Amino acid sequence: MNKHYYVKIAGIYCAHCRTVISSFIKKADLDADIKISGNIAKIKSDKLSDTEIIQAVTQAGYTTKSKWICSSFNKWKFFQILEFAGFALLIFLLRLILKSLLGYDILNVIPVIDTKLTFAGLLLAGFLTSFHCIGMCGAINLAVSKNSRKSLLYNGGRIFCYTAIGFFAGLFGKTISINQSLLCVIILLLSLFMIFLGFSMAGFFSVNFNHFSLPSKLKTSSVFLTGFLNGFMPCTPLITMQLYAVSTASPFKGAFAMLLFGLGTLPLMLGFSFVQNFLGGKKALLQKILAVFILLMGLAMFLRGLTGLGINTGSTDSNLKKWKTAQINSEKTEQKIEINLSYDGYEDFAVQEGIPVTLIINAEEDYITGCNNRVISNDFDFDVTLVPGKNEICFLPDKNGTFIYSCWMYMLKNKIYVYEE
């Protein structure tokens, strides 16, 4: 009678990992029935023991332990949920601490193009992804990178491919951005797909992309071309960044984002052999960090899409004493409010319903970026590109309530509170 084993395996990155693990277990028992979902292997076998399963997984290059093998799937599903909830709680607490101490919201800056934080965000995404690349593309990397020159050619081809794809992804995003509502719907759909991929990388379920393999001649005959073709591999983090490039709605910003992402992967890919030995059992933890990063990006994009559709996702305090309020002239024919531009966005302010508003945005040249340089409001129908100095925006607040105005990417958003007389 077949025994049922549910085995947690550390270091699973993709469908290829699952294929390799299954093949090694099959060597130990040809009749074994193996199904791997996320990082949990379900094995039916009347021959295998716990020790033999551990040996097979270890020989395949992955990690499991006797305490990770049990006869009940529910235990590991509960463990996964608990572990993921712990990561989510840490991120939530980090967000609260940074926001209260520094006024810095991590969900507004993962990543924002052309700010100092952009470079860090995109390079970090690439750096974390490179641990995934080592697991998925390591064999190809070793096959072609016989010396430093070939290693640079291979990685140069790979990054060139990333940049080219980013250009066309951004161009597609620009095409659909002509209609702001359509762009927001696309952003919402892309964000949901990114969240789906993040949960897959966290090990909750599997996304089985067809594994990409290169013709053997290319692996040695054309190193740069091999690297270029490597850029088309169905890799979860790479697909995530390509989706982000679409959301930039700019071919140059999309290309720039993918270039930075590719450069972030470079250090570990160049030092592959050293890193492979150094990492040991740490790859599983880094995989989870990458999954959380992708989920954060998906959540940030989801909030952007909601903002663009006019859905306010934040809380509002209607106490006017806490709002920066526009000054109304004695004839009540105009009200003025002056705010300052920063890397993190604009400012919240309050105006009275029914009186024309002159909004003045003071924009220092050093604070204008490719994201915050264009400010829009779908509710009050303004769309203005900022220049250094004072920028005047006129609109009529013809309805009361709390409304969002934001950058054109819906990443940096602030509130306009319209109160009744």
Residue pairs with C-beta under 8 A, 6 or more apart in sequence:
1 46
2 33
2 44
2 45
2 46
3 44
3 45
3 46
3 48
3 71
4 42
4 43
4 44
4 71
5 41
5 42
5 43
5 44
5 45
5 48
5 50
5 53
5 69
5 70
5 71
6 40
6 41
6 42
6 43
6 69
6 70
6 71
6 72
6 73
6 75
6 76
7 40
7 41
7 42
7 43
7 53
7 57
7 64
7 68
7 69
8 39
8 40
8 64
8 68
8 69
8 76
8 79
9 21
9 36
9 39
9 40
9 41
9 57
9 62
9 63
9 64
9 68
10 39
10 62
10 63
10 64
10 281
10 283
10 284
11 17
11 61
11 62
11 63
11 135
11 281
11 283
11 284
11 287
12 18
12 21
12 36
12 38
12 39
12 62
12 203
12 287
13 132
13 135
13 136
13 201
13 287
14 132
14 135
14 136
14 209
14 211
14 235
14 236
15 206
15 207
15 208
15 209
15 210
15 211
16 136
16 211
17 62
17 135
17 136
18 36
18 206
18 208
19 211
20 60
20 61
20 62
21 34
21 36
21 41
21 56
21 57
21 60
21 62
22 34
22 36
22 41
23 60
24 56
24 57
24 59
24 60
25 32
25 34
25 41
25 43
25 48
25 53
25 56
25 57
25 60
26 32
26 34
27 56
28 47
28 48
28 52
28 53
28 55
28 56
29 45
29 47
29 48
29 52
31 45
31 46
31 47
32 43
32 44
32 45
32 47
32 48
33 43
33 44
33 45
34 41
34 42
34 43
34 44
35 41
35 42
36 42
36 206
37 205
37 206
38 80
38 200
38 202
38 203
38 204
38 205
38 206
39 203
39 284
40 73
40 76
40 77
40 80
40 203
42 73
43 53
48 56
50 66
50 69
51 66
53 64
53 69
54 64
54 65
54 66
54 69
57 63
57 64
58 64
63 281
63 284
70 76
80 202
80 203
80 204
83 288
84 202
84 204
87 288
87 292
88 292
91 106
91 292
91 296
94 106
95 105
95 106
95 107
98 104
98 105
98 106
99 105
103 344
104 344
105 344
106 296
107 296
107 299
107 300
107 303
108 300
108 344
108 345
108 411
108 412
108 413
109 115
109 117
109 118
109 121
109 344
109 411
110 121
110 293
110 296
110 297
110 300
111 117
111 118
111 120
111 121
111 122
111 125
111 244
111 257
111 297
112 118
112 121
112 369
112 371
112 409
112 411
112 412
113 248
113 253
113 256
113 257
113 369
113 370
113 371
113 409
114 253
114 369
114 370
114 371
115 343
115 369
115 371
116 343
117 343
118 260
118 369
119 260
122 257
122 260
122 261
122 264
123 260
123 261
123 263
123 264
124 264
124 293
125 237
125 241
125 261
125 264
125 293
125 297
126 260
126 261
126 262
126 263
126 264
126 265
126 266
127 264
127 265
127 267
127 268
128 237
128 264
128 286
128 289
128 290
128 293
129 235
129 237
129 238
129 241
129 261
129 264
129 265
129 290
130 264
130 265
130 266
130 267
130 268
130 269
131 268
131 279
131 283
131 286
131 287
131 290
132 235
132 236
132 237
132 287
132 290
133 141
133 235
133 265
133 268
133 269
134 141
134 268
134 269
134 272
134 275
134 276
134 279
134 283
135 283
136 233
136 235
137 230
137 233
137 235
138 272
138 276
140 214
140 219
140 226
140 230
141 151
141 154
141 269
141 272
142 272
142 273
143 219
143 220
144 150
144 151
144 154
144 219
144 220
144 223
144 226
144 227
145 151
145 154
145 223
145 272
150 223
151 270
152 270
153 223
153 224
153 227
154 223
154 224
154 226
154 227
154 230
155 227
155 265
155 266
155 269
155 270
156 224
156 227
157 223
157 224
157 225
157 226
157 227
157 228
157 229
157 230
157 231
158 227
158 228
158 230
158 231
158 262
158 265
158 269
159 227
159 231
159 259
159 262
159 263
159 265
159 266
160 227
160 228
160 231
161 227
161 228
161 229
161 230
161 231
161 232
162 231
162 238
162 241
162 258
162 259
162 261
162 262
163 255
163 258
163 259
163 262
164 231
164 255
165 231
165 232
165 242
165 245
165 258
166 241
166 242
166 245
166 254
166 255
166 256
166 257
166 258
166 259
166 261
167 251
167 252
167 254
167 255
167 258
168 251
168 254
169 242
169 243
169 245
169 246
169 254
169 258
170 245
170 246
170 248
170 249
170 250
170 251
170 252
170 253
170 254
170 255
170 257
171 251
171 254
172 246
173 183
173 186
173 245
173 246
173 247
173 248
173 249
173 250
173 254
174 249
174 250
174 251
176 182
176 183
176 186
176 249
177 183
177 249
180 308
180 376
180 378
181 308
181 309
183 249
183 308
184 304
184 305
184 306
184 307
184 308
184 309
184 410
185 305
185 309
186 246
186 247
187 247
187 301
187 302
187 304
187 305
187 308
187 410
188 301
188 302
188 305
188 306
188 309
190 243
190 244
190 246
190 247
190 301
191 298
191 299
191 300
191 301
191 302
191 304
191 305
192 298
192 302
193 243
193 298
194 240
194 243
194 244
194 294
194 295
194 297
194 298
194 301
195 295
195 298
195 299
195 302
196 207
197 207
197 236
197 239
197 240
197 294
197 298
198 240
198 291
198 292
198 294
198 295
198 298
199 205
199 291
199 295
200 206
200 207
200 236
201 236
201 237
201 287
201 290
201 291
201 294
202 288
202 291
202 292
202 295
203 291
207 236
209 234
209 236
210 234
211 234
212 232
212 233
212 234
214 226
214 229
214 230
218 225
218 226
218 229
219 226
231 238
236 294
237 290
237 294
240 294
240 297
240 298
241 257
241 258
241 261
242 258
244 257
244 297
244 301
245 253
245 254
245 255
245 257
245 258
246 254
247 301
247 304
247 409
248 254
248 257
248 409
249 408
249 409
250 370
253 370
268 275
279 286
300 411
303 313
304 409
304 410
304 411
305 410
306 313
307 313
307 404
307 406
307 410
307 413
308 378
308 406
308 410
310 378
310 379
310 403
310 404
312 402
312 403
312 404
312 415
314 415
316 402
316 415
316 417
317 323
318 417
318 419
320 350
320 417
320 419
323 348
323 349
323 350
323 417
324 337
324 339
324 347
324 348
324 349
324 350
325 337
325 349
325 350
325 351
326 335
326 336
326 337
326 349
326 350
326 351
326 352
326 357
327 335
327 336
327 337
328 334
328 335
328 352
328 355
329 335
332 355
333 355
333 356
334 355
334 356
334 357
334 358
335 351
335 352
335 355
335 356
335 357
335 358
336 357
336 358
336 359
336 360
337 349
337 351
337 357
337 358
337 359
337 360
338 360
338 362
339 346
339 347
339 349
339 359
339 360
339 361
339 362
340 347
340 361
340 362
341 361
341 362
341 363
341 364
341 367
341 368
341 372
341 386
342 367
343 367
343 369
343 372
344 412
345 372
345 406
345 407
345 412
345 413
345 414
346 361
346 372
346 375
346 405
346 412
346 414
347 414
348 414
348 415
348 416
348 417
349 359
349 415
349 416
349 417
350 416
350 417
350 418
350 419
351 357
351 397
351 416
351 417
351 418
351 419
352 397
352 418
352 419
352 420
352 421
353 397
353 398
353 399
353 400
353 418
353 419
353 420
353 421
354 396
354 397
354 398
354 421
355 397
356 394
356 395
356 396
357 394
357 395
357 396
357 397
358 392
358 393
358 394
359 392
359 393
359 394
359 395
360 390
360 391
360 392
360 393
361 375
361 386
361 390
361 391
361 393
362 389
362 390
362 391
363 386
363 387
363 388
363 389
363 390
363 391
364 388
365 388
368 386
368 387
368 388
371 407
371 408
371 409
371 411
371 412
372 386
372 407
372 412
373 385
373 386
373 407
374 383
374 384
374 385
374 386
374 407
374 408
375 382
375 383
375 384
375 386
375 393
375 405
375 406
375 407
375 408
376 382
376 383
376 384
376 405
376 406
376 407
376 408
377 383
377 395
377 403
377 404
377 405
377 406
377 416
379 399
379 403
379 404
379 405
379 416
380 395
380 396
380 397
380 403
380 405
380 416
381 395
382 393
382 394
382 395
382 405
383 408
384 391
384 393
397 416
397 418
399 418
400 418
400 419
400 420
401 417
401 418
402 415
402 416
402 417
402 418
403 415
403 416
403 417
403 418
404 413
404 414
404 415
404 416
405 413
405 414
405 415
405 416
406 412
406 413
406 414
407 413
